[in-house]
Amino acid sequence: MPHKADFSVITNIKEMRINPEGWIDPITVEYGLGMKYNIPSYFWRVKGTEHTFTIPISRFEFLSSGNYGEHFEMVLKKFREDYLEWKNSGFEVEWQREYRDQYNRYILI
């Protein structure tokens, strides 16, 4: 289900343009710092959407090796695969339709 974060409480917000495979190029990711379950985390989303991805900072740094753009592209590539599965099944449940409404102009079909 879409996770929404209040970006007004996220600090140090930055933007990065990326070109993930299967997405309308380029897209802008906005990301910043916040706390989730008392753990310092990065909060990020495709600009223009509400769904927010979160990941603990230490995990993000380990997985990305400092290459944030590559990490964002990898996650969005996998997200697109899931999205296409939901589409093929007709966006059967409400939370899938929420994703459809947020991402239909960004994901190539």
KOLMAR-772646 format. One record per atom (N, C-alpha, C, O): x, y, z. Coordinates in steps of 0.2 Angstrom, whole numbers, padded with zeros to 4 digits, always signed. Layout:
<pts>
XYZ
...
</pts>
This chain:
<pts>
+0004-0006+0000
+0000+0000+0000
+0004+0006+0000
+0010+0006+0003
+0002+0011-0003
+0006+0017-0003
+0008+0020+0004
+0003+0021+0008
+0014+0021+0005
+0016+0024+0011
+0017+0032+0010
+0021+0034+0005
+0014+0036+0014
+0014+0043+0013
+0018+0046+0019
+0016+0045+0024
+0023+0051+0017
+0026+0054+0022
+0025+0062+0022
+0025+0064+0016
+0025+0065+0027
+0024+0072+0027
+0031+0075+0026
+0035+0076+0030
+0032+0078+0019
+0039+0080+0018
+0040+0087+0021
+0046+0089+0021
+0036+0090+0024
+0037+0096+0028
+0041+0095+0034
+0044+0100+0037
+0042+0089+0036
+0046+0087+0042
+0052+0083+0040
+0056+0082+0045
+0053+0082+0034
+0059+0079+0031
+0064+0085+0031
+0063+0090+0028
+0071+0084+0033
+0076+0089+0032
+0081+0087+0026
+0081+0082+0024
+0084+0093+0025
+0089+0092+0020
+0087+0089+0013
+0090+0085+0010
+0081+0091+0011
+0078+0088+0005
+0082+0090-0001
+0084+0096-0002
+0084+0085-0005
+0088+0086-0012
+0084+0083-0017
+0079+0079-0016
+0086+0085-0023
+0083+0082-0029
+0088+0079-0034
+0094+0082-0034
+0086+0074-0037
+0091+0071-0042
+0087+0068-0048
+0082+0065-0047
+0089+0070-0054
+0086+0067-0060
+0089+0061-0062
+0096+0060-0062
+0085+0056-0063
+0088+0049-0065
+0084+0047-0071
+0079+0050-0073
+0086+0041-0074
+0083+0038-0080
+0082+0031-0079
+0086+0027-0082
+0078+0029-0075
+0077+0022-0074
+0074+0018-0080
+0070+0021-0083
+0076+0012-0081
+0074+0008-0087
+0066+0007-0086
+0064+0005-0081
+0062+0009-0092
+0055+0008-0092
+0051+0013-0089
+0045+0013-0088
+0054+0019-0088
+0051+0025-0085
+0052+0030-0090
+0056+0030-0094
+0047+0035-0090
+0047+0041-0095
+0053+0045-0092
+0053+0047-0086
+0058+0046-0096
+0064+0049-0095
+0064+0057-0095
+0060+0059-0099
+0068+0060-0092
+0070+0058-0085
+0065+0060-0080
+0060+0063-0081
+0066+0057-0074
+0061+0058-0068
+0065+0062-0063
+0072+0061-0063
+0062+0065-0058
+0066+0068-0053
+0064+0064-0046
+0058+0063-0045
+0069+0063-0043
+0068+0060-0036
+0069+0065-0031
+0074+0068-0032
+0065+0066-0026
+0067+0070-0020
+0068+0066-0014
+0064+0061-0013
+0073+0067-0010
+0075+0063-0005
+0077+0068+0001
+0080+0073+0000
+0076+0065+0007
+0079+0069+0013
+0079+0065+0019
+0078+0059+0018
+0081+0068+0024
+0082+0064+0031
+0076+0065+0035
+0073+0070+0036
+0075+0059+0039
+0070+0059+0044
+0071+0053+0049
+0075+0050+0048
+0066+0052+0053
+0066+0047+0058
+0060+0042+0056
+0054+0044+0056
+0062+0036+0056
+0056+0031+0056
+0058+0026+0061
+0063+0022+0061
+0053+0025+0066
+0054+0020+0072
+0060+0022+0075
+0064+0018+0078
+0061+0029+0076
+0067+0031+0080
+0074+0029+0076
+0079+0029+0080
+0074+0028+0070
+0080+0026+0066
+0081+0031+0061
+0076+0033+0057
+0087+0034+0061
+0088+0039+0055
+0087+0036+0048
+0091+0031+0047
+0083+0039+0044
+0082+0036+0038
+0081+0041+0032
+0080+0047+0033
+0082+0038+0026
+0081+0042+0020
+0074+0041+0018
+0071+0036+0018
+0070+0047+0016
+0063+0046+0014
+0064+0049+0007
+0067+0054+0005
+0061+0045+0002
+0062+0047-0005
+0056+0045-0009
+0052+0041-0007
+0055+0049-0014
+0049+0048-0019
+0050+0051-0026
+0054+0055-0026
+0046+0049-0030
+0046+0052-0037
+0043+0058-0036
+0037+0059-0034
+0046+0064-0038
+0043+0070-0038
+0036+0070-0042
+0036+0068-0047
+0031+0073-0038
+0024+0073-0041
+0020+0067-0039
+0014+0066-0041
+0023+0062-0035
+0019+0057-0032
+0019+0058-0024
+0023+0062-0021
+0015+0054-0021
+0014+0054-0014
+0018+0048-0010
+0020+0049-0005
+0018+0043-0014
+0021+0037-0011
+0028+0038-0009
+0032+0040-0013
+0030+0036-0003
+0037+0038+0000
+0040+0031+0001
+0037+0027+0005
+0046+0030-0001
+0050+0025+0000
+0054+0027+0006
+0057+0033+0007
+0056+0022+0011
+0060+0024+0017
+0065+0018+0017
+0064+0012+0016
+0071+0020+0020
+0076+0016+0021
+0081+0018+0026
+0083+0024+0026
+0083+0015+0031
+0088+0017+0036
+0094+0020+0032
+0097+0017+0028
+0097+0025+0035
+0103+0028+0032
+0109+0023+0031
+0112+0023+0026
+0110+0019+0037
+0116+0015+0036
+0114+0009+0031
+0119+0007+0028
+0108+0007+0030
+0107+0002+0025
+0108+0005+0018
+0110+0002+0014
+0105+0011+0017
+0105+0014+0011
+0113+0016+0009
+0115+0014+0003
+0117+0018+0014
+0124+0019+0012
+0127+0012+0010
+0131+0012+0006
+0126+0007+0014
+0129+0001+0012
+0127-0002+0005
+0131-0004+0001
+0120-0001+0004
+0117-0004-0003
+0120+0000-0009
+0121-0002-0014
+0120+0007-0008
+0121+0011-0013
+0129+0013-0014
+0131+0015-0020
+0133+0011-0009
+0140+0013-0010
+0141+0020-0012
+0146+0022-0016
+0137+0024-0010
+0137+0031-0012
+0134+0033-0018
+0134+0039-0020
+0132+0029-0022
+0129+0030-0029
+0121+0030-0028
+0118+0025-0030
+0119+0036-0026
+0112+0036-0024
+0107+0035-0031
+0102+0032-0030
+0109+0038-0036
+0105+0037-0042
+0105+0030-0044
+0099+0028-0046
+0110+0026-0044
+0110+0019-0046
+0105+0016-0041
+0101+0011-0044
+0105+0017-0035
+0100+0014-0030
+0093+0016-0032
+0089+0011-0032
+0092+0022-0033
+0085+0024-0035
+0083+0021-0041
+0077+0018-0041
+0087+0020-0046
+0085+0017-0052
+0084+0010-0051
+0079+0007-0054
+0088+0006-0047
+0087-0001-0046
+0080-0002-0042
+0076-0007-0044
+0078+0002-0037
+0072+0001-0034
+0066+0002-0038
+0061-0001-0038
+0067+0008-0042
+0061+0009-0047
+0060+0004-0053
+0055+0003-0055
+0066+0001-0055
+0065-0004-0060
+0061-0010-0057
+0057-0013-0060
+0063-0012-0051
+0059-0017-0047
+0052-0015-0046
+0047-0019-0047
+0051-0009-0044
+0044-0007-0043
+0040-0007-0049
+0034-0009-0049
+0043-0005-0055
+0039-0005-0061
+0037-0013-0063
+0032-0014-0065
+0041-0018-0062
+0040-0025-0063
+0033-0026-0059
+0029-0030-0061
+0033-0024-0052
+0027-0025-0048
+0021-0022-0051
+0016-0025-0051
+0022-0016-0053
+0017-0012-0056
+0014-0015-0062
+0008-0015-0063
+0018-0018-0066
+0015-0021-0072
+0012-0027-0071
+0007-0029-0074
+0014-0031-0065
+0010-0037-0063
+0003-0035-0061
-0002-0038-0062
+0003-0029-0057
-0004-0027-0055
-0008-0025-0061
-0014-0026-0061
-0005-0021-0065
-0009-0019-0071
-0012-0025-0075
-0018-0025-0077
-0008-0030-0076
-0010-0036-0080
-0015-0040-0076
-0019-0044-0079
-0016-0039-0069
-0021-0042-0066
-0027-0037-0065
-0032-0039-0062
-0027-0032-0068
-0032-0027-0068
-0033-0022-0062
-0038-0020-0060
-0027-0021-0059
-0027-0017-0053
-0033-0019-0048
-0037-0015-0047
-0033-0025-0046
-0039-0028-0043
-0041-0025-0036
-0046-0025-0034
-0036-0022-0032
-0037-0020-0025
-0036-0012-0025
-0032-0010-0029
-0039-0009-0020
-0039-0002-0020
-0032+0001-0020
-0030+0006-0023
-0027-0002-0016
-0021+0001-0015
-0017+0000-0022
-0013+0004-0023
-0018-0005-0026
-0015-0005-0032
-0018+0001-0037
-0014+0003-0041
-0024+0002-0036
-0027+0008-0040
-0024+0014-0038
-0023+0019-0042
-0022+0015-0031
-0019+0021-0029
-0012+0022-0032
-0010+0027-0035
-0008+0016-0033
-0002+0017-0036
-0003+0018-0044
+0001+0022-0047
-0008+0015-0047
-0009+0017-0054
-0011+0024-0055
-0008+0027-0059
-0015+0027-0050
-0016+0034-0051
-0010+0039-0050
-0010+0044-0053
-0006+0037-0046
+0000+0041-0045
+0006+0040-0050
+0009+0044-0052
+0006+0034-0053
+0012+0032-0057
+0011+0031-0065
+0015+0030-0069
+0004+0032-0067
+0003+0030-0074
+0006+0035-0079
+0007+0033-0084
+0008+0041-0077
+0011+0045-0081
+0018+0045-0081
+0022+0048-0085
+0021+0040-0077
+0028+0040-0076
+0031+0033-0079
+0037+0033-0081
+0027+0028-0079
+0029+0021-0081
+0027+0019-0088
+0021+0020-0090
+0032+0017-0092
+0030+0015-0098
+0027+0008-0098
+0029+0004-0095
+0022+0007-0102
+0018+0001-0102
+0020-0003-0109
+0018-0008-0110
</pts>
